Amino acid sequence: MYTIGEVSKMFNLPIPTLRFYDKEGLLIDLERNEAGIRKFNDKSLEALKVIDCLKKSGLQIKEIKEFMHWCTLGDQTLEQRKEMFLRQKETMENEIQELEKALDMIKFKCWYYETATKAGSEEVVKTISASEMPNHIQKLYEDTHSIVKPE
């Protein structure tokens, strides 16, 4: 069993956040001692891991609450829970793809400005054709400078 302070440190979450999760009914199987003090067990720690995952994937507290409620209903909600995770998986994969595109542009611009700084002028870089760029930079350039036109 763990105290709220220990769990706060484990998950790097403020104690008021843990209290809020409890108040909202997100912490399944959270126990209390005779004095009413919260005691976290392995099941409540696992619930916190899932809550953290769902929050990072973009779900709102009310959606997480619904998911946690489904968990208490047992096997009858397996399909709903699976569908929720499949939706979040697709959402996150799309977000990762967009972040990778942005990272490619940043990598290209790092090369661009490093080259311009060494040359003492941006004009030098502007005159370099894509085929004259290093292979890995050429790929970044092509990936970040192609425009997909709507059909």
C-alpha positions as protocol buffer text, in pm:
chain_id: "A"
residue {
  index: 1
  type: MET
  ca { x: 0 y: 0 z: 0 }
}
residue {
  index: 2
  type: TYR
  ca { x: 117 y: 349 z: -81 }
}
residue {
  index: 3
  type: THR
  ca { x: 33 y: 690 z: 61 }
}
residue {
  index: 4
  type: ILE
  ca { x: -86 y: 977 z: -155 }
}
residue {
  index: 5
  type: GLY
  ca { x: 253 y: 1145 z: -107 }
}
residue {
  index: 6
  type: GLU
  ca { x: 440 y: 838 z: -229 }
}
residue {
  index: 7
  type: VAL
  ca { x: 214 y: 806 z: -532 }
}
residue {
  index: 8
  type: SER
  ca { x: 252 y: 1177 z: -603 }
}
residue {
  index: 9
  type: LYS
  ca { x: 628 y: 1129 z: -624 }
}
residue {
  index: 10
  type: MET
  ca { x: 603 y: 803 z: -824 }
}
residue {
  index: 11
  type: PHE
  ca { x: 386 y: 960 z: -1093 }
}
residue {
  index: 12
  type: ASN
  ca { x: 517 y: 1316 z: -1066 }
}
residue {
  index: 13
  type: LEU
  ca { x: 160 y: 1433 z: -1006 }
}
residue {
  index: 14
  type: PRO
  ca { x: 53 y: 1699 z: -756 }
}
residue {
  index: 15
  type: ILE
  ca { x: -142 y: 1564 z: -459 }
}
residue {
  index: 16
  type: PRO
  ca { x: -446 y: 1783 z: -550 }
}
residue {
  index: 17
  type: THR
  ca { x: -455 y: 1609 z: -890 }
}
residue {
  index: 18
  type: LEU
  ca { x: -470 y: 1269 z: -722 }
}
residue {
  index: 19
  type: ARG
  ca { x: -747 y: 1393 z: -493 }
}
residue {
  index: 20
  type: PHE
  ca { x: -934 y: 1526 z: -798 }
}
residue {
  index: 21
  type: TYR
  ca { x: -903 y: 1188 z: -973 }
}
residue {
  index: 22
  type: ASP
  ca { x: -1042 y: 1022 z: -661 }
}
residue {
  index: 23
  type: LYS
  ca { x: -1328 y: 1272 z: -636 }
}
residue {
  index: 24
  type: GLU
  ca { x: -1413 y: 1213 z: -1004 }
}
residue {
  index: 25
  type: GLY
  ca { x: -1425 y: 837 z: -948 }
}
residue {
  index: 26
  type: LEU
  ca { x: -1128 y: 757 z: -1169 }
}
residue {
  index: 27
  type: LEU
  ca { x: -931 y: 559 z: -914 }
}
residue {
  index: 28
  type: ILE
  ca { x: -1085 y: 215 z: -913 }
}
residue {
  index: 29
  type: ASP
  ca { x: -1011 y: 8 z: -603 }
}
residue {
  index: 30
  type: LEU
  ca { x: -865 y: 297 z: -406 }
}
residue {
  index: 31
  type: GLU
  ca { x: -877 y: 202 z: -40 }
}
residue {
  index: 32
  type: ARG
  ca { x: -904 y: 412 z: 274 }
}
residue {
  index: 33
  type: ASN
  ca { x: -786 y: 331 z: 624 }
}
residue {
  index: 34
  type: GLU
  ca { x: -995 y: 378 z: 942 }
}
residue {
  index: 35
  type: ALA
  ca { x: -910 y: 749 z: 946 }
}
residue {
  index: 36
  type: GLY
  ca { x: -1028 y: 791 z: 587 }
}
residue {
  index: 37
  type: ILE
  ca { x: -677 y: 837 z: 449 }
}
residue {
  index: 38
  type: ARG
  ca { x: -631 y: 719 z: 92 }
}
residue {
  index: 39
  type: LYS
  ca { x: -421 y: 408 z: 44 }
}
residue {
  index: 40
  type: PHE
  ca { x: -315 y: 318 z: -307 }
}
residue {
  index: 41
  type: ASN
  ca { x: -279 y: -49 z: -400 }
}
residue {
  index: 42
  type: ASP
  ca { x: -140 y: -210 z: -714 }
}
residue {
  index: 43
  type: LYS
  ca { x: -478 y: -187 z: -890 }
}
residue {
  index: 44
  type: SER
  ca { x: -507 y: 187 z: -824 }
}
residue {
  index: 45
  type: LEU
  ca { x: -148 y: 235 z: -946 }
}
residue {
  index: 46
  type: GLU
  ca { x: -237 y: 49 z: -1265 }
}
residue {
  index: 47
  type: ALA
  ca { x: -545 y: 272 z: -1302 }
}
residue {
  index: 48
  type: LEU
  ca { x: -318 y: 578 z: -1273 }
}
residue {
  index: 49
  type: LYS
  ca { x: -98 y: 444 z: -1552 }
}
residue {
  index: 50
  type: VAL
  ca { x: -402 y: 405 z: -1776 }
}
residue {
  index: 51
  type: ILE
  ca { x: -535 y: 749 z: -1681 }
}
residue {
  index: 52
  type: ASP
  ca { x: -197 y: 903 z: -1762 }
}
residue {
  index: 53
  type: CYS
  ca { x: -189 y: 724 z: -2098 }
}
residue {
  index: 54
  type: LEU
  ca { x: -540 y: 833 z: -2190 }
}
residue {
  index: 55
  type: LYS
  ca { x: -473 y: 1194 z: -2087 }
}
residue {
  index: 56
  type: LYS
  ca { x: -156 y: 1203 z: -2296 }
}
residue {
  index: 57
  type: SER
  ca { x: -351 y: 1061 z: -2589 }
}
residue {
  index: 58
  type: GLY
  ca { x: -589 y: 1358 z: -2573 }
}
residue {
  index: 59
  type: LEU
  ca { x: -893 y: 1224 z: -2389 }
}
residue {
  index: 60
  type: GLN
  ca { x: -1082 y: 1454 z: -2157 }
}
residue {
  index: 61
  type: ILE
  ca { x: -1149 y: 1363 z: -1793 }
}
residue {
  index: 62
  type: LYS
  ca { x: -1516 y: 1288 z: -1867 }
}
residue {
  index: 63
  type: GLU
  ca { x: -1410 y: 1038 z: -2136 }
}
residue {
  index: 64
  type: ILE
  ca { x: -1156 y: 879 z: -1903 }
}
residue {
  index: 65
  type: LYS
  ca { x: -1424 y: 860 z: -1636 }
}
residue {
  index: 66
  type: GLU
  ca { x: -1651 y: 681 z: -1881 }
}
residue {
  index: 67
  type: PHE
  ca { x: -1373 y: 435 z: -1963 }
}
residue {
  index: 68
  type: MET
  ca { x: -1304 y: 368 z: -1595 }
}
residue {
  index: 69
  type: HIS
  ca { x: -1677 y: 310 z: -1543 }
}
residue {
  index: 70
  type: TRP
  ca { x: -1676 y: 61 z: -1830 }
}
residue {
  index: 71
  type: CYS
  ca { x: -1396 y: -123 z: -1650 }
}
residue {
  index: 72
  type: THR
  ca { x: -1617 y: -169 z: -1346 }
}
residue {
  index: 73
  type: LEU
  ca { x: -1890 y: -322 z: -1564 }
}
residue {
  index: 74
  type: GLY
  ca { x: -1668 y: -612 z: -1667 }
}
residue {
  index: 75
  type: ASP
  ca { x: -1672 y: -814 z: -1984 }
}
residue {
  index: 76
  type: GLN
  ca { x: -1990 y: -658 z: -2121 }
}
residue {
  index: 77
  type: THR
  ca { x: -1788 y: -346 z: -2212 }
}
residue {
  index: 78
  type: LEU
  ca { x: -1483 y: -514 z: -2365 }
}
residue {
  index: 79
  type: GLU
  ca { x: -1579 y: -407 z: -2717 }
}
residue {
  index: 80
  type: GLN
  ca { x: -1632 y: -43 z: -2612 }
}
residue {
  index: 81
  type: ARG
  ca { x: -1297 y: -31 z: -2435 }
}
residue {
  index: 82
  type: LYS
  ca { x: -1120 y: -190 z: -2731 }
}
residue {
  index: 83
  type: GLU
  ca { x: -1281 y: 61 z: -2970 }
}
residue {
  index: 84
  type: MET
  ca { x: -1174 y: 353 z: -2750 }
}
residue {
  index: 85
  type: PHE
  ca { x: -813 y: 238 z: -2760 }
}
residue {
  index: 86
  type: LEU
  ca { x: -827 y: 176 z: -3135 }
}
residue {
  index: 87
  type: ARG
  ca { x: -954 y: 533 z: -3188 }
}
residue {
  index: 88
  type: GLN
  ca { x: -684 y: 677 z: -2965 }
}
residue {
  index: 89
  type: LYS
  ca { x: -420 y: 467 z: -3140 }
}
residue {
  index: 90
  type: GLU
  ca { x: -524 y: 610 z: -3477 }
}
residue {
  index: 91
  type: THR
  ca { x: -535 y: 964 z: -3337 }
}
residue {
  index: 92
  type: MET
  ca { x: -189 y: 932 z: -3187 }
}
residue {
  index: 93
  type: GLU
  ca { x: -43 y: 776 z: -3502 }
}
residue {
  index: 94
  type: ASN
  ca { x: -171 y: 1074 z: -3702 }
}
residue {
  index: 95
  type: GLU
  ca { x: -28 y: 1317 z: -3447 }
}
residue {
  index: 96
  type: ILE
  ca { x: 307 y: 1140 z: -3452 }
}
residue {
  index: 97
  type: GLN
  ca { x: 313 y: 1160 z: -3832 }
}
residue {
  index: 98
  type: GLU
  ca { x: 252 y: 1536 z: -3817 }
}
residue {
  index: 99
  type: LEU
  ca { x: 520 y: 1580 z: -3550 }
}
residue {
  index: 100
  type: GLU
  ca { x: 766 y: 1382 z: -3762 }
}
residue {
  index: 101
  type: LYS
  ca { x: 700 y: 1619 z: -4054 }
}
residue {
  index: 102
  type: ALA
  ca { x: 763 y: 1917 z: -3829 }
}
residue {
  index: 103
  type: LEU
  ca { x: 1081 y: 1757 z: -3694 }
}
residue {
  index: 104
  type: ASP
  ca { x: 1204 y: 1699 z: -4049 }
}
residue {
  index: 105
  type: MET
  ca { x: 1158 y: 2069 z: -4125 }
}
residue {
  index: 106
  type: ILE
  ca { x: 1346 y: 2161 z: -3808 }
}
residue {
  index: 107
  type: LYS
  ca { x: 1631 y: 1926 z: -3902 }
}
residue {
  index: 108
  type: PHE
  ca { x: 1645 y: 2080 z: -4249 }
}
residue {
  index: 109
  type: LYS
  ca { x: 1647 y: 2433 z: -4110 }
}
residue {
  index: 110
  type: CYS
  ca { x: 1924 y: 2339 z: -3863 }
}
residue {
  index: 111
  type: TRP
  ca { x: 2136 y: 2227 z: -4158 }
}
residue {
  index: 112
  type: TYR
  ca { x: 2031 y: 2533 z: -4358 }
}
residue {
  index: 113
  type: TYR
  ca { x: 2131 y: 2783 z: -4088 }
}
residue {
  index: 114
  type: GLU
  ca { x: 2446 y: 2591 z: -3992 }
}
residue {
  index: 115
  type: THR
  ca { x: 2556 y: 2603 z: -4357 }
}
residue {
  index: 116
  type: ALA
  ca { x: 2462 y: 2971 z: -4390 }
}
residue {
  index: 117
  type: THR
  ca { x: 2646 y: 3058 z: -4068 }
}
residue {
  index: 118
  type: LYS
  ca { x: 2963 y: 2881 z: -4185 }
}
residue {
  index: 119
  type: ALA
  ca { x: 2943 y: 3058 z: -4521 }
}
residue {
  index: 120
  type: GLY
  ca { x: 2868 y: 3392 z: -4359 }
}
residue {
  index: 121
  type: SER
  ca { x: 2561 y: 3444 z: -4576 }
}
residue {
  index: 122
  type: GLU
  ca { x: 2224 y: 3290 z: -4639 }
}
residue {
  index: 123
  type: GLU
  ca { x: 2265 y: 3361 z: -5010 }
}
residue {
  index: 124
  type: VAL
  ca { x: 2513 y: 3075 z: -5039 }
}
residue {
  index: 125
  type: VAL
  ca { x: 2254 y: 2823 z: -4916 }
}
residue {
  index: 126
  type: LYS
  ca { x: 1981 y: 2968 z: -5136 }
}
residue {
  index: 127
  type: THR
  ca { x: 2186 y: 2888 z: -5445 }
}
residue {
  index: 128
  type: ILE
  ca { x: 2237 y: 2521 z: -5355 }
}
residue {
  index: 129
  type: SER
  ca { x: 2010 y: 2293 z: -5555 }
}
residue {
  index: 130
  type: ALA
  ca { x: 1850 y: 1995 z: -5386 }
}
residue {
  index: 131
  type: SER
  ca { x: 2077 y: 1757 z: -5579 }
}
residue {
  index: 132
  type: GLU
  ca { x: 2385 y: 1931 z: -5432 }
}
residue {
  index: 133
  type: MET
  ca { x: 2267 y: 1884 z: -5075 }
}
residue {
  index: 134
  type: PRO
  ca { x: 2393 y: 1589 z: -4866 }
}
residue {
  index: 135
  type: ASN
  ca { x: 2169 y: 1285 z: -4923 }
}
residue {
  index: 136
  type: HIS
  ca { x: 2002 y: 1291 z: -4580 }
}
residue {
  index: 137
  type: ILE
  ca { x: 1938 y: 1667 z: -4614 }
}
residue {
  index: 138
  type: GLN
  ca { x: 1810 y: 1625 z: -4968 }
}
residue {
  index: 139
  type: LYS
  ca { x: 1549 y: 1377 z: -4839 }
}
residue {
  index: 140
  type: LEU
  ca { x: 1448 y: 1618 z: -4562 }
}
residue {
  index: 141
  type: TYR
  ca { x: 1422 y: 1899 z: -4817 }
}
residue {
  index: 142
  type: GLU
  ca { x: 1206 y: 1694 z: -5052 }
}
residue {
  index: 143
  type: ASP
  ca { x: 983 y: 1569 z: -4769 }
}
residue {
  index: 144
  type: THR
  ca { x: 930 y: 1917 z: -4625 }
}
residue {
  index: 145
  type: HIS
  ca { x: 905 y: 2121 z: -4941 }
}
residue {
  index: 146
  type: SER
  ca { x: 665 y: 1912 z: -5146 }
}
residue {
  index: 147
  type: ILE
  ca { x: 314 y: 2049 z: -5147 }
}
residue {
  index: 148
  type: VAL
  ca { x: 22 y: 1813 z: -5164 }
}
residue {
  index: 149
  type: LYS
  ca { x: -247 y: 1981 z: -5368 }
}
residue {
  index: 150
  type: PRO
  ca { x: -612 y: 1898 z: -5304 }
}
residue {
  index: 151
  type: GLU
  ca { x: -783 y: 1696 z: -5572 }
}
